Each structure stands twice: as C-alpha cells, then as structure tokens.
C-alpha cells in the first residue's frame, strides 16, 4: 500500500539550519497548488504503476503547507483526491505539517473540513532565545497555545518536532516536559546538523558559530529515550516515539512507515521524490522551472532505476532505523542478498560487538542505546560492487 506526499515549497522565513527546498516568495501559491494537482493528473494518466497502487495515506509537507489559505488547502487536498481516484474517508491518515503561528481557529476548522486527521507541528524548542537563534517565527507560548487550540478543535492525533544538540542556553529537560504536558500522541526528535547551504553552515564555516557537540547530542538523545520509556511510549524508529493508544496499540505515524519499509510513495511538488516499481524520481527543486514545465504539460525530473544492490543497501539502511530491524529471509526474497552472506566478517563483528541484536523470526536490530550511531552500523553491512 502506498502513500502520497505533497511538497508545498513556501516558508515565511528561512530557518537557519534548514536545507529543504522552499521559497520565501509566496506570491504564486495559487499557481503552485494548480501545478501540483496537474502533476498528479499527469502521473496517474501516464504511469500504470500508480493506478495499480492502493493509497492509504496523504501527507502535506514542505516547506510550510499551513501557510496556504484555508481555501487553497481545501483545493489542494480535494484536487489530489480526485486526480488519484481516492476517497479521503478511506485513508488511514491525512497529515498536515503546521507551524505553531498558523494554528488559528479558522485554519483548524478548514483543515478538518478538508479531511485532515493529523497535525505535525514544528515546534523545535519552547525556549524563546533558542527559537530566535533558529530564526523561527513563533514563541514557546504560541506553540503551547496552538496545540491546545488544535486539541479543542477536535485534532486528537498530533505530533510535535523537537531538535536536540542545540548550542544555546536551552534546557532540554524543560523542552521535553513542556512538550509532554501537551495533548500530543507522537514525538519526533532530530539532532541539529550543519548543512553547507544554510545560514548555520555558513556561520560555522566562518568560525562564527561552534560545531554542534556530539557528546551533548548523544546525552540529550539518551535522556529523551529514558524519559519516554518511563512513560510507556514506543520508540519505533530512530527519531520517532508513539504514545500508547489503548489495547496494546500505539499512535505511530503510518505515512512515514512507507519510506522505512520500502513501499511505493507518490511524491508531488517541486523537490519531491517518489518511488514505484523499482524506479525513483526526483522533481526539479526550482519553483519557476517546476511551474513552467507543468504549464507545458510535462514533468521535469530525474529518474533512477534501482538495481538489486541499490535496493539491498537501502533496505538495510532504512530497516535498521526501525525497531523491527531487518529480516534475512525478507531481504533475500526482495533483493537477492543478505548481510551475513554479503560480508560474513562485518556481520559477525556487528553481532559480537552488540551493534546488532537478534529478534524473533530471523530478524535483527540495533539496540536503542546505539541507535544514534545506526548509520555507521548499517553502512558497514552495505554491498559495494
């Protein structure tokens, strides 16, 4: 079963650490919405593989999709549903990424009417000086008030994003307490990374900002793991935790699971990526070029057909990001390769060192206390031609 991702490439201002594709020029939001719907129509008409998929989730990301007017948000969601022949009521999850400053009553009501069932709120921190350092547009109080307003409006499925390892006076434990005191059912936490094409990257390269401390990031990550374990939350992916939702279930993010499990996903919008039938594509990361190409009825993208080796390496990388880990027989069936045969020495070393631990059914995972360095573990198992 597949998911649909919509990349809304607009932000009011640029966060100093972010290297996602976006523009702060928001004059063309209506044209962009029309172009994204048109892209969905083209992909549906010209690629039979999409017509064979059963879509179960819709995710509006960016950028900042919450800055769209209520009318445009409704137009985008209904247009995609019509183009992809889906009924929103049949989807398991319809998520919209929102900034706290956009959680107004009229926006919330419009999103509910449009079919949104879940909000992903980019808080990052509740500490106002840290938010200023990040160049975020909201305050900690606005974040708390927005979440409470959304809860009163009927959103009983919400996740918040936080960033750890930030070199400010922010108290991490205070951020965690304020987040978990809110009516949220899911939390995503990411380490601050320095990307070269960002304000933060430029400042670090000039010596104006220090490199983020690895030890601080690790300490804050492990404190988060311990706190949420005490509260009974499920740590089901390196950066994601879900609260208990009753009867042994947890409020996991269903859309993102399609990325980690190798399922198809339809990516729409400039800079979006998609994957189906062993082929990955990437849309041009340029708003004017994207609008121009869709205006001419064509897709401007790069394509890559994945080999069995590519698929094996990706499944190892994404699988080891999850609590389910990787299963040797499943890897063999889907890619023709398995890590204990690709490099027996690296495999045995990972087991002996405790970087990998066995699960039921011939599966293996990285233990939680080593998850923060999981990319190192996974890359050691790659098949290099």
Buried (B, 14 or more C-beta within 10 A) or exposed (E): EBBBBBBBBBBEEBBBBBBBBBBEEBEBBEEBBBBBBBBBBBBBEEBEBBEEBEBBBBBBBBBBBBBBBBEBBBBBBBBBBEBBEBEBEEBBBBBBBBBBBBBBEEBBEBBBEBBBBBBBBBBBBBBBEBBEBBBBBBBBEBBBBBBEBBBEBEBEBBBBBBBBBBBBEBEBEEBBEBBBEBEBBBBBBBBBBBEEEBBBBBBBEEEEBEEBBEEBBBBBBBBBBEBBEEEEBBBBBBBBBBBBBEEEEBBBBBBBBBBBEBBBBBBBBBBBBBBBEBBBBBBBBBBEEBBBBBEEEEBBBEEEEBEEBBBBBBBBBBBBBBBBBBBBEBBEEBBEBBBBEBBEEBBEBBBEEEBBBEBEEEBBBBEBEBBBEBBEBBBBBBBEE
